[in-house]
Amino acid sequence: MRVAVSKINGIDSVAVSLNRGVAVIRLKPENRVTLERVREAIRANGFTPKEAEVRARGTVVDDSGHLALVMPGGDVAFRLAPDSHALGIFGELQHLRDQDVTVEGRVPETARGAREPVVLQARALSKSPTR
Amino acid sequence: MRLTALSLVMFLLLPGAAGAQLQEVRQTIFGMD
């Protein structure tokens, strides 16, 4: 599995601990890798991806009435929701609309081939440093 | 996905300034199916 995920263009490093049941994946700057692409590679190797903790950088936008984090070209990377332990973060996200931010949070398990946007439950938020 | 007009303008005028990248993923995995 480590080799398969490493082969995805834009992956910097992969460390897998089967005892702890976790894969820690670091990505290169300016990559275009999606979480679903990583999860597909994991599934293809016979493992089942459950929830993930992610850190992602992007622009907060209003997408049909929902806050979302978008990629270059306008694809929605994540729909944003507050983590149940950080409900106040939603107000901060509203104020940072159309700005470049770094968001940390939890992405629940998703069904294979699910079409709805992946939800990132934001726990921490900061303005991104200038590129 | 529909985006706000302002966001689309940002993508057109400022390529690279309005992007999203995964930086780190800690993916929980279950064993062999």
Backbone of each chain as nested JSON, in Angstrom:
{
  "chains": [
    {"id": "A", "residues": [
      {"number": 1, "name": "MET", "atoms": {"N": [0.82, -1.199, 0.0], "CA": [0.0, 0.0, 0.0], "C": [0.861, 1.259, 0.0]}},
      {"number": 2, "name": "ARG", "atoms": {"N": [1.947, 1.215, 0.787], "CA": [2.827, 2.385, 0.861], "C": [3.364, 2.738, -0.522]}},
      {"number": 3, "name": "VAL", "atoms": {"N": [3.771, 1.716, -1.273], "CA": [4.32, 1.957, -2.607], "C": [3.244, 2.528, -3.532]}},
      {"number": 4, "name": "ALA", "atoms": {"N": [2.045, 1.966, -3.451], "CA": [0.959, 2.412, -4.34], "C": [0.615, 3.877, -4.086]}},
      {"number": 5, "name": "VAL", "atoms": {"N": [0.541, 4.263, -2.816], "CA": [0.206, 5.667, -2.521], "C": [1.369, 6.569, -2.92]}},
      {"number": 6, "name": "SER", "atoms": {"N": [2.605, 6.092, -2.715], "CA": [3.781, 6.898, -3.064], "C": [3.825, 7.223, -4.55]}},
      {"number": 7, "name": "LYS", "atoms": {"N": [3.239, 6.34, -5.372], "CA": [3.301, 6.529, -6.825], "C": [2.359, 7.636, -7.316]}},
      {"number": 8, "name": "ILE", "atoms": {"N": [1.434, 8.071, -6.48], "CA": [0.532, 9.146, -6.898], "C": [1.353, 10.418, -7.07]}},
      {"number": 9, "name": "ASN", "atoms": {"N": [1.174, 11.075, -8.189], "CA": [1.919, 12.306, -8.47], "C": [1.561, 13.387, -7.449]}},
      {"number": 10, "name": "GLY", "atoms": {"N": [2.562, 13.896, -6.735], "CA": [2.316, 14.94, -5.753], "C": [2.498, 14.482, -4.312]}},
      {"number": 11, "name": "ILE", "atoms": {"N": [2.745, 13.18, -4.125], "CA": [2.966, 12.643, -2.774], "C": [4.433, 12.831, -2.401]}},
      {"number": 12, "name": "ASP", "atoms": {"N": [4.688, 13.334, -1.215], "CA": [6.057, 13.535, -0.749], "C": [6.548, 12.325, 0.04]}},
      {"number": 13, "name": "SER", "atoms": {"N": [5.774, 11.869, 1.027], "CA": [6.196, 10.707, 1.809], "C": [4.979, 9.977, 2.349]}},
      {"number": 14, "name": "VAL", "atoms": {"N": [5.178, 8.676, 2.576], "CA": [4.103, 7.837, 3.121], "C": [4.705, 6.957, 4.209]}},
      {"number": 15, "name": "ALA", "atoms": {"N": [4.097, 6.937, 5.374], "CA": [4.497, 6.035, 6.454], "C": [3.265, 5.27, 6.901]}},
      {"number": 16, "name": "VAL", "atoms": {"N": [3.358, 3.943, 6.865], "CA": [2.212, 3.101, 7.22], "C": [2.534, 2.312, 8.475]}},
      {"number": 17, "name": "SER", "atoms": {"N": [1.642, 2.355, 9.451], "CA": [1.748, 1.512, 10.638], "C": [0.518, 0.617, 10.682]}},
      {"number": 18, "name": "LEU", "atoms": {"N": [0.719, -0.662, 10.359], "CA": [-0.422, -1.578, 10.381], "C": [-0.834, -1.88, 11.817]}},
      {"number": 19, "name": "ASN", "atoms": {"N": [0.112, -1.839, 12.75], "CA": [-0.241, -2.067, 14.152], "C": [-1.187, -0.985, 14.665]}},
      {"number": 20, "name": "ARG", "atoms": {"N": [-0.898, 0.264, 14.297], "CA": [-1.749, 1.381, 14.753], "C": [-2.901, 1.631, 13.794]}},
      {"number": 21, "name": "GLY", "atoms": {"N": [-2.85, 0.995, 12.614], "CA": [-3.923, 1.168, 11.642], "C": [-3.995, 2.569, 11.075]}},
      {"number": 22, "name": "VAL", "atoms": {"N": [-2.837, 3.13, 10.722], "CA": [-2.852, 4.493, 10.197], "C": [-1.769, 4.662, 9.126]}},
      {"number": 23, "name": "ALA", "atoms": {"N": [-2.085, 5.448, 8.125], "CA": [-1.108, 5.844, 7.108], "C": [-0.945, 7.358, 7.2]}},
      {"number": 24, "name": "VAL", "atoms": {"N": [0.294, 7.805, 7.375], "CA": [0.566, 9.242, 7.444], "C": [1.181, 9.653, 6.108]}},
      {"number": 25, "name": "ILE", "atoms": {"N": [0.492, 10.536, 5.397], "CA": [0.874, 10.908, 4.03], "C": [1.161, 12.396, 4.001]}},
      {"number": 26, "name": "ARG", "atoms": {"N": [2.35, 12.76, 3.559], "CA": [2.692, 14.18, 3.396], "C": [2.759, 14.474, 1.908]}},
      {"number": 27, "name": "LEU", "atoms": {"N": [2.292, 15.663, 1.536], "CA": [2.157, 15.98, 0.116], "C": [3.01, 17.18, -0.259]}},
      {"number": 28, "name": "LYS", "atoms": {"N": [3.411, 17.211, -1.533], "CA": [4.263, 18.293, -2.029], "C": [3.448, 19.575, -2.198]}},
      {"number": 29, "name": "PRO", "atoms": {"N": [4.137, 20.731, -2.119], "CA": [3.436, 21.996, -2.395], "C": [2.86, 21.992, -3.811]}},
      {"number": 30, "name": "GLU", "atoms": {"N": [1.747, 22.65, -3.983], "CA": [1.093, 22.809, -5.291], "C": [0.611, 21.491, -5.882]}},
      {"number": 31, "name": "ASN", "atoms": {"N": [0.471, 20.449, -5.048], "CA": [-0.039, 19.189, -5.59], "C": [-1.529, 19.326, -5.92]}},
      {"number": 32, "name": "ARG", "atoms": {"N": [-2.03, 18.384, -6.723], "CA": [-3.464, 18.361, -7.073], "C": [-4.114, 17.065, -6.576]}},
      {"number": 33, "name": "VAL", "atoms": {"N": [-3.529, 16.455, -5.576], "CA": [-4.021, 15.161, -5.086], "C": [-5.302, 15.374, -4.278]}},
      {"number": 34, "name": "THR", "atoms": {"N": [-6.284, 14.515, -4.506], "CA": [-7.509, 14.563, -3.705], "C": [-7.473, 13.434, -2.675]}},
      {"number": 35, "name": "LEU", "atoms": {"N": [-8.22, 13.639, -1.593], "CA": [-8.291, 12.59, -0.568], "C": [-8.885, 11.319, -1.162]}},
      {"number": 36, "name": "GLU", "atoms": {"N": [-9.86, 11.475, -2.057], "CA": [-10.473, 10.287, -2.653], "C": [-9.469, 9.507, -3.486]}},
      {"number": 37, "name": "ARG", "atoms": {"N": [-8.543, 10.205, -4.14], "CA": [-7.502, 9.497, -4.918], "C": [-6.638, 8.649, -3.986]}},
      {"number": 38, "name": "VAL", "atoms": {"N": [-6.293, 9.196, -2.825], "CA": [-5.511, 8.436, -1.846], "C": [-6.314, 7.242, -1.352]}},
      {"number": 39, "name": "ARG", "atoms": {"N": [-7.587, 7.47, -1.063], "CA": [-8.418, 6.377, -0.541], "C": [-8.608, 5.28, -1.585]}},
      {"number": 40, "name": "GLU", "atoms": {"N": [-8.696, 5.656, -2.872], "CA": [-8.817, 4.644, -3.934], "C": [-7.585, 3.748, -3.961]}},
      {"number": 41, "name": "ALA", "atoms": {"N": [-6.409, 4.359, -3.807], "CA": [-5.166, 3.571, -3.827], "C": [-5.129, 2.621, -2.634]}},
      {"number": 42, "name": "ILE", "atoms": {"N": [-5.635, 3.059, -1.501], "CA": [-5.675, 2.2, -0.312], "C": [-6.64, 1.04, -0.536]}},
      {"number": 43, "name": "ARG", "atoms": {"N": [-7.817, 1.352, -1.077], "CA": [-8.805, 0.287, -1.344], "C": [-8.264, -0.723, -2.351]}},
      {"number": 44, "name": "ALA", "atoms": {"N": [-7.556, -0.217, -3.368], "CA": [-7.033, -1.095, -4.419], "C": [-6.033, -2.099, -3.865]}},
      {"number": 45, "name": "ASN", "atoms": {"N": [-5.514, -1.821, -2.68], "CA": [-4.557, -2.732, -2.061], "C": [-5.197, -3.555, -0.949]}},
      {"number": 46, "name": "GLY", "atoms": {"N": [-6.52, -3.583, -0.922], "CA": [-7.22, -4.494, -0.026], "C": [-7.487, -3.956, 1.368]}},
      {"number": 47, "name": "PHE", "atoms": {"N": [-7.24, -2.671, 1.578], "CA": [-7.517, -2.079, 2.89], "C": [-8.74, -1.178, 2.785]}},
      {"number": 48, "name": "THR", "atoms": {"N": [-9.329, -0.903, 3.924], "CA": [-10.512, -0.047, 3.952], "C": [-10.173, 1.27, 4.639]}},
      {"number": 49, "name": "PRO", "atoms": {"N": [-10.236, 2.389, 3.91], "CA": [-9.974, 3.681, 4.544], "C": [-11.151, 4.125, 5.397]}},
      {"number": 50, "name": "LYS", "atoms": {"N": [-10.88, 4.45, 6.621], "CA": [-11.925, 4.961, 7.53], "C": [-11.768, 6.477, 7.602]}},
      {"number": 51, "name": "GLU", "atoms": {"N": [-11.994, 7.061, 8.779], "CA": [-11.892, 8.521, 8.864], "C": [-10.438, 8.976, 8.714]}},
      {"number": 52, "name": "ALA", "atoms": {"N": [-10.252, 10.237, 8.379], "CA": [-8.91, 10.793, 8.217], "C": [-8.825, 12.147, 8.916]}},
      {"number": 53, "name": "GLU", "atoms": {"N": [-7.625, 12.453, 9.401], "CA": [-7.307, 13.805, 9.869], "C": [-6.498, 14.458, 8.763]}},
      {"number": 54, "name": "VAL", "atoms": {"N": [-6.901, 15.644, 8.323], "CA": [-6.203, 16.278, 7.21], "C": [-5.853, 17.722, 7.546]}},
      {"number": 55, "name": "ARG", "atoms": {"N": [-4.81, 18.202, 6.875], "CA": [-4.503, 19.63, 6.856], "C": [-4.485, 20.041, 5.392]}},
      {"number": 56, "name": "ALA", "atoms": {"N": [-5.265, 21.04, 5.049], "CA": [-5.382, 21.454, 3.651], "C": [-5.374, 22.965, 3.56]}},
      {"number": 57, "name": "ARG", "atoms": {"N": [-4.794, 23.444, 2.479], "CA": [-4.728, 24.883, 2.23], "C": [-5.61, 25.198, 1.029]}},
      {"number": 58, "name": "GLY", "atoms": {"N": [-6.37, 26.271, 1.115], "CA": [-7.224, 26.609, -0.007], "C": [-7.961, 27.911, 0.206]}},
      {"number": 59, "name": "THR", "atoms": {"N": [-8.918, 28.166, -0.676], "CA": [-9.702, 29.383, -0.609], "C": [-11.114, 29.045, -0.156]}},
      {"number": 60, "name": "VAL", "atoms": {"N": [-11.6, 29.797, 0.83], "CA": [-12.954, 29.583, 1.325], "C": [-13.926, 30.303, 0.398]}},
      {"number": 61, "name": "VAL", "atoms": {"N": [-14.902, 29.578, -0.125], "CA": [-15.907, 30.189, -1.004], "C": [-17.301, 29.757, -0.572]}},
      {"number": 62, "name": "ASP", "atoms": {"N": [-18.287, 30.489, -1.085], "CA": [-19.679, 30.111, -0.899], "C": [-20.077, 29.261, -2.098]}},
      {"number": 63, "name": "ASP", "atoms": {"N": [-20.405, 28.007, -1.857], "CA": [-20.785, 27.084, -2.926], "C": [-22.248, 26.693, -2.721]}},
      {"number": 64, "name": "SER", "atoms": {"N": [-23.129, 27.347, -3.449], "CA": [-24.567, 27.073, -3.348], "C": [-25.06, 27.137, -1.91]}},
      {"number": 65, "name": "GLY", "atoms": {"N": [-24.599, 28.14, -1.181], "CA": [-25.071, 28.331, 0.187], "C": [-24.281, 27.578, 1.235]}},
      {"number": 66, "name": "HIS", "atoms": {"N": [-23.284, 26.814, 0.826], "CA": [-22.429, 26.099, 1.767], "C": [-21.011, 26.63, 1.647]}},
      {"number": 67, "name": "LEU", "atoms": {"N": [-20.309, 26.705, 2.761], "CA": [-18.895, 27.072, 2.685], "C": [-18.095, 25.884, 2.172]}},
      {"number": 68, "name": "ALA", "atoms": {"N": [-17.127, 26.191, 1.313], "CA": [-16.313, 25.122, 0.73], "C": [-14.878, 25.605, 0.581]}},
      {"number": 69, "name": "LEU", "atoms": {"N": [-13.975, 24.646, 0.496], "CA": [-12.56, 24.917, 0.255], "C": [-12.274, 24.469, -1.168]}},
      {"number": 70, "name": "VAL", "atoms": {"N": [-11.769, 25.372, -2.008], "CA": [-11.661, 25.045, -3.431], "C": [-10.213, 24.968, -3.901]}},
      {"number": 71, "name": "MET", "atoms": {"N": [-10.075, 24.285, -5.033], "CA": [-8.777, 24.063, -5.669], "C": [-8.65, 24.992, -6.87]}},
      {"number": 72, "name": "PRO", "atoms": {"N": [-7.447, 25.133, -7.423], "CA": [-7.295, 25.918, -8.652], "C": [-8.226, 25.37, -9.733]}},
      {"number": 73, "name": "GLY", "atoms": {"N": [-8.883, 26.252, -10.447], "CA": [-9.82, 25.813, -11.464], "C": [-11.238, 25.738, -10.945]}},
      {"number": 74, "name": "GLY", "atoms": {"N": [-11.405, 25.8, -9.638], "CA": [-12.746, 25.901, -9.086], "C": [-13.352, 24.615, -8.575]}},
      {"number": 75, "name": "ASP", "atoms": {"N": [-12.642, 23.489, -8.667], "CA": [-13.204, 22.257, -8.124], "C": [-13.275, 22.345, -6.606]}},
      {"number": 76, "name": "VAL", "atoms": {"N": [-14.379, 21.911, -6.052], "CA": [-14.525, 21.909, -4.602], "C": [-13.734, 20.74, -4.017]}},
      {"number": 77, "name": "ALA", "atoms": {"N": [-12.772, 21.071, -3.162], "CA": [-11.997, 20.014, -2.511], "C": [-12.785, 19.449, -1.335]}},
      {"number": 78, "name": "PHE", "atoms": {"N": [-13.34, 20.342, -0.536], "CA": [-14.093, 19.916, 0.646], "C": [-15.244, 20.879, 0.879]}},
      {"number": 79, "name": "ARG", "atoms": {"N": [-16.355, 20.338, 1.325], "CA": [-17.383, 21.185, 1.925], "C": [-16.997, 21.347, 3.394]}},
      {"number": 80, "name": "LEU", "atoms": {"N": [-17.113, 22.561, 3.92], "CA": [-16.63, 22.837, 5.274], "C": [-17.772, 22.823, 6.279]}},
      {"number": 81, "name": "ALA", "atoms": {"N": [-17.539, 22.151, 7.399], "CA": [-18.485, 22.14, 8.511], "C": [-17.663, 22.264, 9.781]}},
      {"number": 82, "name": "PRO", "atoms": {"N": [-18.235, 22.825, 10.842], "CA": [-17.466, 22.919, 12.087], "C": [-17.398, 21.572, 12.78]}},
      {"number": 83, "name": "ASP", "atoms": {"N": [-16.27, 21.295, 13.404], "CA": [-16.164, 20.12, 14.272], "C": [-17.055, 20.347, 15.491]}},
      {"number": 84, "name": "SER", "atoms": {"N": [-17.616, 19.284, 16.03], "CA": [-18.547, 19.431, 17.16], "C": [-17.87, 20.04, 18.382]}},
      {"number": 85, "name": "HIS", "atoms": {"N": [-16.55, 19.975, 18.455], "CA": [-15.818, 20.56, 19.583], "C": [-15.281, 21.948, 19.252]}},
      {"number": 86, "name": "ALA", "atoms": {"N": [-15.591, 22.465, 18.06], "CA": [-15.074, 23.78, 17.658], "C": [-16.135, 24.512, 16.842]}},
      {"number": 87, "name": "LEU", "atoms": {"N": [-17.332, 24.625, 17.412], "CA": [-18.444, 25.212, 16.657], "C": [-18.18, 26.674, 16.294]}},
      {"number": 88, "name": "GLY", "atoms": {"N": [-17.398, 27.375, 17.109], "CA": [-17.126, 28.778, 16.853], "C": [-16.339, 29.024, 15.587]}},
      {"number": 89, "name": "ILE", "atoms": {"N": [-15.742, 27.985, 15.07], "CA": [-14.882, 28.148, 13.894], "C": [-15.711, 28.522, 12.658]}},
      {"number": 90, "name": "PHE", "atoms": {"N": [-17.002, 28.23, 12.688], "CA": [-17.814, 28.522, 11.508], "C": [-17.912, 30.024, 11.266]}},
      {"number": 91, "name": "GLY", "atoms": {"N": [-18.002, 30.792, 12.356], "CA": [-18.013, 32.24, 12.216], "C": [-16.711, 32.756, 11.63]}},
      {"number": 92, "name": "GLU", "atoms": {"N": [-15.607, 32.158, 12.074], "CA": [-14.3, 32.559, 11.524], "C": [-14.225, 32.256, 10.032]}},
      {"number": 93, "name": "LEU", "atoms": {"N": [-14.748, 31.091, 9.628], "CA": [-14.726, 30.732, 8.209], "C": [-15.541, 31.729, 7.383]}},
      {"number": 94, "name": "GLN", "atoms": {"N": [-16.685, 32.142, 7.933], "CA": [-17.523, 33.112, 7.21], "C": [-16.746, 34.406, 6.953]}},
      {"number": 95, "name": "HIS", "atoms": {"N": [-15.97, 34.825, 7.969], "CA": [-15.221, 36.071, 7.826], "C": [-14.042, 35.934, 6.868]}},
      {"number": 96, "name": "LEU", "atoms": {"N": [-13.579, 34.736, 6.66], "CA": [-12.402, 34.523, 5.818], "C": [-12.781, 34.089, 4.395]}},
      {"number": 97, "name": "ARG", "atoms": {"N": [-14.037, 34.325, 4.023], "CA": [-14.467, 33.946, 2.68], "C": [-13.607, 34.64, 1.632]}},
      {"number": 98, "name": "ASP", "atoms": {"N": [-13.261, 33.918, 0.581], "CA": [-12.429, 34.389, -0.532], "C": [-10.986, 34.664, -0.117]}},
      {"number": 99, "name": "GLN", "atoms": {"N": [-10.592, 34.137, 1.031], "CA": [-9.192, 34.276, 1.46], "C": [-8.502, 32.905, 1.492]}},
      {"number": 100, "name": "ASP", "atoms": {"N": [-7.187, 32.959, 1.448], "CA": [-6.349, 31.754, 1.441], "C": [-6.1, 31.326, 2.887]}},
      {"number": 101, "name": "VAL", "atoms": {"N": [-6.609, 30.147, 3.243], "CA": [-6.503, 29.683, 4.627], "C": [-5.956, 28.259, 4.672]}},
      {"number": 102, "name": "THR", "atoms": {"N": [-5.495, 27.876, 5.844], "CA": [-5.097, 26.494, 6.107], "C": [-6.054, 25.942, 7.16]}},
      {"number": 103, "name": "VAL", "atoms": {"N": [-6.659, 24.804, 6.84], "CA": [-7.684, 24.224, 7.702], "C": [-7.238, 22.829, 8.135]}},
      {"number": 104, "name": "GLU", "atoms": {"N": [-7.412, 22.54, 9.421], "CA": [-7.177, 21.188, 9.923], "C": [-8.489, 20.632, 10.427]}},
      {"number": 105, "name": "GLY", "atoms": {"N": [-8.679, 19.339, 10.223], "CA": [-9.916, 18.755, 10.715], "C": [-10.058, 17.303, 10.318]}},
      {"number": 106, "name": "ARG", "atoms": {"N": [-11.268, 16.805, 10.521], "CA": [-11.563, 15.387, 10.353], "C": [-12.458, 15.188, 9.139]}},
      {"number": 107, "name": "VAL", "atoms": {"N": [-12.128, 14.181, 8.341], "CA": [-12.968, 13.806, 7.209], "C": [-13.5, 12.409, 7.48]}},
      {"number": 108, "name": "PRO", "atoms": {"N": [-14.816, 12.256, 7.659], "CA": [-15.361, 10.932, 7.948], "C": [-15.137, 9.968, 6.795]}},
      {"number": 109, "name": "GLU", "atoms": {"N": [-15.358, 8.706, 7.088], "CA": [-15.305, 7.676, 6.048], "C": [-16.335, 7.997, 4.97]}},
      {"number": 110, "name": "THR", "atoms": {"N": [-15.974, 7.776, 3.713], "CA": [-16.921, 8.005, 2.623], "C": [-17.122, 6.709, 1.857]}},
      {"number": 111, "name": "ALA", "atoms": {"N": [-18.312, 6.567, 1.293], "CA": [-18.601, 5.373, 0.505], "C": [-17.817, 5.424, -0.8]}},
      {"number": 112, "name": "ARG", "atoms": {"N": [-17.407, 4.259, -1.285], "CA": [-16.685, 4.187, -2.542], "C": [-17.547, 4.783, -3.669]}},
      {"number": 113, "name": "GLY", "atoms": {"N": [-16.988, 5.713, -4.419], "CA": [-17.714, 6.297, -5.545], "C": [-18.786, 7.289, -5.153]}},
      {"number": 114, "name": "ALA", "atoms": {"N": [-18.786, 7.73, -3.893], "CA": [-19.809, 8.684, -3.457], "C": [-19.702, 9.966, -4.273]}},
      {"number": 115, "name": "ARG", "atoms": {"N": [-20.836, 10.538, -4.639], "CA": [-20.825, 11.719, -5.505], "C": [-20.948, 13.023, -4.731]}},
      {"number": 116, "name": "GLU", "atoms": {"N": [-21.466, 12.946, -3.507], "CA": [-21.632, 14.197, -2.755], "C": [-20.267, 14.719, -2.321]}},
      {"number": 117, "name": "PRO", "atoms": {"N": [-20.153, 16.052, -2.103], "CA": [-18.86, 16.611, -1.697], "C": [-18.392, 16.008, -0.375]}},
      {"number": 118, "name": "VAL", "atoms": {"N": [-17.086, 15.837, -0.269], "CA": [-16.508, 15.328, 0.967], "C": [-16.522, 16.456, 2.003]}},
      {"number": 119, "name": "VAL", "atoms": {"N": [-16.978, 16.137, 3.212], "CA": [-17.101, 17.14, 4.264], "C": [-15.854, 17.119, 5.149]}},
      {"number": 120, "name": "LEU", "atoms": {"N": [-15.266, 18.292, 5.327], "CA": [-14.15, 18.471, 6.257], "C": [-14.689, 19.165, 7.502]}},
      {"number": 121, "name": "GLN", "atoms": {"N": [-14.656, 18.46, 8.624], "CA": [-15.126, 19.02, 9.894], "C": [-13.963, 19.784, 10.514]}},
      {"number": 122, "name": "ALA", "atoms": {"N": [-13.994, 21.115, 10.343], "CA": [-12.839, 21.946, 10.695], "C": [-12.676, 22.076, 12.201]}},
      {"number": 123, "name": "ARG", "atoms": {"N": [-11.445, 21.92, 12.658], "CA": [-11.121, 22.012, 14.075], "C": [-10.189, 23.185, 14.339]}},
      {"number": 124, "name": "ALA", "atoms": {"N": [-9.331, 23.482, 13.378], "CA": [-8.377, 24.579, 13.519], "C": [-8.259, 25.3, 12.192]}},
      {"number": 125, "name": "LEU", "atoms": {"N": [-7.976, 26.599, 12.279], "CA": [-8.009, 27.435, 11.086], "C": [-6.973, 28.538, 11.226]}},
      {"number": 126, "name": "SER", "atoms": {"N": [-6.249, 28.814, 10.152], "CA": [-5.316, 29.94, 10.177], "C": [-5.224, 30.522, 8.781]}},
      {"number": 127, "name": "LYS", "atoms": {"N": [-4.872, 31.813, 8.703], "CA": [-4.607, 32.409, 7.397], "C": [-3.296, 31.834, 6.882]}},
      {"number": 128, "name": "SER", "atoms": {"N": [-3.257, 31.497, 5.597], "CA": [-2.038, 30.923, 5.035], "C": [-0.984, 31.998, 4.868]}},
      {"number": 129, "name": "PRO", "atoms": {"N": [0.297, 31.629, 5.038], "CA": [1.355, 32.585, 4.744], "C": [1.374, 32.897, 3.26]}},
      {"number": 130, "name": "THR", "atoms": {"N": [1.921, 34.052, 2.899], "CA": [2.011, 34.432, 1.497], "C": [2.839, 33.41, 0.749]}},
      {"number": 131, "name": "ARG", "atoms": {"N": [2.342, 33.029, -0.448], "CA": [3.074, 32.038, -1.235], "C": [4.363, 32.613, -1.76]}}
    ]},
    {"id": "B", "residues": [
      {"number": 1, "name": "MET", "atoms": {"N": [-19.914, 22.481, -9.866], "CA": [-20.178, 23.231, -8.657], "C": [-20.248, 24.718, -8.979]}},
      {"number": 2, "name": "ARG", "atoms": {"N": [-21.244, 25.39, -8.445], "CA": [-21.364, 26.813, -8.692], "C": [-20.504, 27.571, -7.693]}},
      {"number": 3, "name": "LEU", "atoms": {"N": [-19.776, 28.517, -8.165], "CA": [-18.944, 29.327, -7.294], "C": [-19.381, 30.775, -7.406]}},
      {"number": 4, "name": "THR", "atoms": {"N": [-19.003, 31.57, -6.446], "CA": [-19.345, 32.983, -6.537], "C": [-18.564, 33.61, -7.669]}},
      {"number": 5, "name": "ALA", "atoms": {"N": [-19.141, 34.681, -8.232], "CA": [-18.473, 35.363, -9.34], "C": [-17.109, 35.869, -8.901]}},
      {"number": 6, "name": "LEU", "atoms": {"N": [-17.027, 36.354, -7.659], "CA": [-15.748, 36.87, -7.173], "C": [-14.692, 35.769, -7.152]}},
      {"number": 7, "name": "SER", "atoms": {"N": [-15.08, 34.58, -6.734], "CA": [-14.117, 33.48, -6.683], "C": [-13.618, 33.136, -8.073]}},
      {"number": 8, "name": "LEU", "atoms": {"N": [-14.551, 33.118, -9.039], "CA": [-14.138, 32.789, -10.401], "C": [-13.18, 33.84, -10.931]}},
      {"number": 9, "name": "VAL", "atoms": {"N": [-13.454, 35.103, -10.627], "CA": [-12.556, 36.169, -11.06], "C": [-11.181, 35.969, -10.447]}},
      {"number": 10, "name": "MET", "atoms": {"N": [-11.154, 35.566, -9.165], "CA": [-9.859, 35.34, -8.507], "C": [-9.077, 34.242, -9.214]}},
      {"number": 11, "name": "PHE", "atoms": {"N": [-9.772, 33.161, -9.612], "CA": [-9.071, 32.072, -10.282], "C": [-8.514, 32.534, -11.619]}},
      {"number": 12, "name": "LEU", "atoms": {"N": [-9.296, 33.381, -12.329], "CA": [-8.873, 33.811, -13.655], "C": [-7.721, 34.809, -13.578]}},
      {"number": 13, "name": "LEU", "atoms": {"N": [-7.786, 35.701, -12.592], "CA": [-6.798, 36.777, -12.522], "C": [-5.568, 36.393, -11.703]}},
      {"number": 14, "name": "LEU", "atoms": {"N": [-5.758, 35.527, -10.747], "CA": [-4.669, 35.216, -9.826], "C": [-4.389, 33.714, -9.778]}},
      {"number": 15, "name": "PRO", "atoms": {"N": [-4.012, 33.118, -10.902], "CA": [-3.738, 31.684, -10.861], "C": [-2.636, 31.399, -9.86]}},
      {"number": 16, "name": "GLY", "atoms": {"N": [-2.854, 30.429, -9.028], "CA": [-1.865, 30.094, -8.005], "C": [-2.13, 30.793, -6.695]}},
      {"number": 17, "name": "ALA", "atoms": {"N": [-2.879, 31.902, -6.753], "CA": [-3.161, 32.609, -5.512], "C": [-4.401, 32.063, -4.831]}},
      {"number": 18, "name": "ALA", "atoms": {"N": [-5.237, 31.371, -5.586], "CA": [-6.472, 30.853, -5.009], "C": [-6.529, 29.349, -5.246]}},
      {"number": 19, "name": "GLY", "atoms": {"N": [-5.737, 28.637, -4.525], "CA": [-5.689, 27.195, -4.731], "C": [-5.865, 26.44, -3.442]}},
      {"number": 20, "name": "ALA", "atoms": {"N": [-6.171, 25.165, -3.536], "CA": [-6.263, 24.318, -2.345], "C": [-5.394, 23.107, -2.539]}},
      {"number": 21, "name": "GLN", "atoms": {"N": [-4.6, 22.807, -1.56], "CA": [-3.822, 21.588, -1.611], "C": [-3.926, 20.86, -0.293]}},
      {"number": 22, "name": "LEU", "atoms": {"N": [-3.995, 19.542, -0.381], "CA": [-3.781, 18.735, 0.807], "C": [-2.324, 18.88, 1.2]}},
      {"number": 23, "name": "GLN", "atoms": {"N": [-2.071, 19.051, 2.471], "CA": [-0.69, 19.128, 2.95], "C": [-0.304, 17.869, 3.71]}},
      {"number": 24, "name": "GLU", "atoms": {"N": [-1.211, 17.376, 4.539], "CA": [-0.937, 16.144, 5.287], "C": [-2.239, 15.398, 5.524]}},
      {"number": 25, "name": "VAL", "atoms": {"N": [-2.166, 14.07, 5.426], "CA": [-3.327, 13.214, 5.676], "C": [-2.911, 12.119, 6.648]}},
      {"number": 26, "name": "ARG", "atoms": {"N": [-3.635, 11.981, 7.729], "CA": [-3.478, 10.836, 8.637], "C": [-4.718, 9.97, 8.445]}},
      {"number": 27, "name": "GLN", "atoms": {"N": [-4.559, 8.943, 7.6], "CA": [-5.692, 8.13, 7.172], "C": [-5.768, 6.856, 8.001]}},
      {"number": 28, "name": "THR", "atoms": {"N": [-6.872, 6.703, 8.739], "CA": [-7.096, 5.46, 9.471], "C": [-7.454, 4.365, 8.481]}},
      {"number": 29, "name": "ILE", "atoms": {"N": [-6.851, 3.188, 8.66], "CA": [-7.092, 2.078, 7.731], "C": [-7.468, 0.83, 8.517]}},
      {"number": 30, "name": "PHE", "atoms": {"N": [-8.349, 0.048, 7.921], "CA": [-8.667, -1.265, 8.465], "C": [-7.974, -2.302, 7.605]}},
      {"number": 31, "name": "GLY", "atoms": {"N": [-7.709, -3.46, 8.211], "CA": [-6.936, -4.507, 7.544], "C": [-7.595, -5.085, 6.32]}},
      {"number": 32, "name": "MET", "atoms": {"N": [-7.006, -6.151, 5.825], "CA": [-7.398, -6.721, 4.547], "C": [-8.89, -7.018, 4.52]}},
      {"number": 33, "name": "ASP", "atoms": {"N": [-9.551, -6.696, 3.375], "CA": [-10.983, -7.005, 3.196], "C": [-11.161, -8.518, 3.171]}}
    ]}
  ]
}
